[in-house]
Amino acid sequence: MSKVDENKRKKKGAITDSAFSLFIQKGINATSIADIMQKAQLAKGTFYLYFKDKYEVRDYLVRKKAAQVFDKAKIALEQSNVKEFEEKILFLVDHILNQLNDNKLLLRFISKNLSWGIFRNAIMNMQMDENSPNAEEFIESLFEESGKQYRDSEMLIFMIIELVNSTAHSVILYKQPVELDELKESLYPIIRQMIRSFEIE
C-alpha cells in the first residue's frame, strides 16, 4: 500500500470511528457532519471525498459492525468441533447473541438501523483475507456439508435473522419479557423447527 493509499485509509477510518462514537452518544439525527469532522480533527470538506452524507456513513458502519460480529462467530465455529448443520446454525446464533449481550450499545446501533438488504450486503461481501471464503460462500458450504436438501436457503436465513433480531432486542436491552438465557430456551427449538420445515424430504 502506497503512502497516499495509507493516508486515505487513515482518514476514512478517523471519519468512521468519530461518526460511530457520536452516533452512539448523540444519535444520528443530532450528529452533524461538522461534529464528525471536528471529532476526527479533519477539515469538513474532506468528508465528501469519502461519503456523500452522514446516512451513507451510517450504512457503512452498520455493514462493517454486522460483518465483524458475524466474522467472530464464523471463526469460533470453524475452531469448534460442531458437526451437525442445525447445531452449526445455533452455534452462530448463540455466539452473535452473546456478543451483542456483551456490547449493548452495538446492539442498539445495529438493530435500530439494520435492514435485511444492509445485513445481506454486509455478510455476503465480507472477506477478511483473499485466502478465505466470503460469508456467502461460507453459508453455502454449511448447507452443502449438511448432506441434506433445503428449499430457498436465503429465505430460511432471512427468517432466522428476523426472528433473532426482533426477539433479542428487548430481552438484551431491557430484560423484557425474560432474560437472555430464558429466551434461548424457547428460541432455539423454534429455530430447529424452522430449519426442519425447509428441509426437502
N, C-alpha and C positions, 0 to 999 in steps of 0.2 A: 504494500500500500504506500503510495506516494505521500509526501508531506501535505500536499493540497488535499488529498482524499482523507487523510487522517484528521486534518483541521476541520473539514466539513463534518466528519463523523462526530467529532467532539462537540461542535456547535449544535448539531441536531440533538445529540444526547443531552446537552445542557438545557435546550429548549424543552424537550420532552420530560426530563426529570423535574424541571421547575414547574411545568404545567401540571404534572401528576400531583406534586406536593400541594399546589394551590387548589386544584380540583378537589382533592381530599379535604383540605382545610375549609375552603370557602364555597365550594360548589362551582359548577361550570358557569352558570348564569352570572355569578358575582365576580368571576375572574375575567379580566380583560387581557388583551394581547400585550398591552403596556405593562401590566402586572407580571406577566410571564417573562417578558424580556428584561424587566428590571431585576427580577429574581435571578435570571440567567446571566445577568451582567453583560448583556449584548445590546447592540443598537436595535431599535424597534424594527427598522427596515429589513434587518437580517431574517426576521421571522418569515417573510414572504418568499424567501429563497427556498424554503423547505415546506411550508404549509400555506394553504390559501386562507384558512380561518381556524379558530380555536376548535371547531367541531371536527375538523379533519385531524387535529391533534388528538382529540378525544377518541376518535375511531381507531387511530393508530395505536394509542395506548391500550385500548380495550383488546385489540388484536394481539398486541405484544404481551400483555399481562395474562390473557387467557391462554396463549400459546405457552408461556412459561409454566403456568400451573399444570397444563396438560403434559408438558415435556417432563416435568419432575415425576408425575405419576407414571408416565411411559418408562422412564429409566428405572424406577423402582420395580415395575412389573417385570422388566427384562432381567433384573437381578434376583427376582424371586423364583420359587420353584412351582408356581401356579401353572397347572397344565390344562384344565378344562376351560372351555370357552366362556361359560356362564361365570365361572369363578374369576376369569381374567377381567371381564366387564365389571363385575362387582368390586374387584381389587382396584381398578381405575377410579370408579365412583367413590369408593371409600377413601382413597388417597387424596382425591380432589376435595372431598368434603372436609377432611382433616386439615388440609392446607388452608381452606377458607375459614374454618373454625379458629385456626391459629392467627389469622390475619383478617379480622372483621372489617377493617377499613377497605381492604382489597375487595372483599365480598360485596360491600356496599357499592363500591365503584363499578365493579364488573356487572353485577346483577341488575343494577339500575340502567346501565347503558348497553347491555348485551342483547343483540338480536341473533337469530339463527344465522342470518347471512354473514354478519361480522364474525361470529364464532366459527362458522364453517370455513370462512376465508382464513381465519387465524390458524386453526389447527391443521387444515388441509395443506396449507402452504408452508407450515413450519418445517424447517430442516436445519438442525443445529450444525451439521457439517456435511460436506459433499459425499462423504462415505456412508452416511446413514440414510435410511428411507424417510421421506416426509410422512406426516401424520396420516395422510390419506392412504398411502401405501401400507403404513403400519396397521391401520384399522382393517384394510382389505386383507392383510395377511392373517389377522385374527380370525376373520370369517373363513378364510381358506383352510387354515390349520385346524379348524373345528371338526372337519370331516363331515359336516352337515350342510344342507342347503337352506338358505333363508331367502324369503321374498322381500324385496325392497329394503336392503340393509340400511340405506341412508334414512329412510323413514323410521326405522327402528332406533337408530342412534339419535335422531331428532326427538323422538318421543321420550327416550330415556333422559336426555339432557333437559327437556322442558319440565319433566316430572321432578327431576332432582332440583333444578333451579327454583321452581315455584314452591316446593315444599321446604327446602332447606333455608331459604332466605329468612323467614320469620323465626324458624327454630334456632338458627345460629345467632341471629342478631338480638332476638327478644325472648328466646326460650319459650315460645308460644306456638302451638298449644302444649308441646312437650320439649324435652331436651334432646340433644342430637342422638345420643345412644338409643333412646326410645324410638325416635324417628327411624333410625336404621333398622330396628327390629320389624317395623311394619313396611318400610320402603323396599328392602331388599327382596322379600318374597314377591312383591308386585313386579319388580324388575325381572325376576326369574320367569314369572308368568308371561310377561311381555315378550321376552326372548323366545320362549317356547311357542307362543301364539304365532310368531313369524317363521317358525321352522316348517319347512316343507317335508311332509311325511314321505 
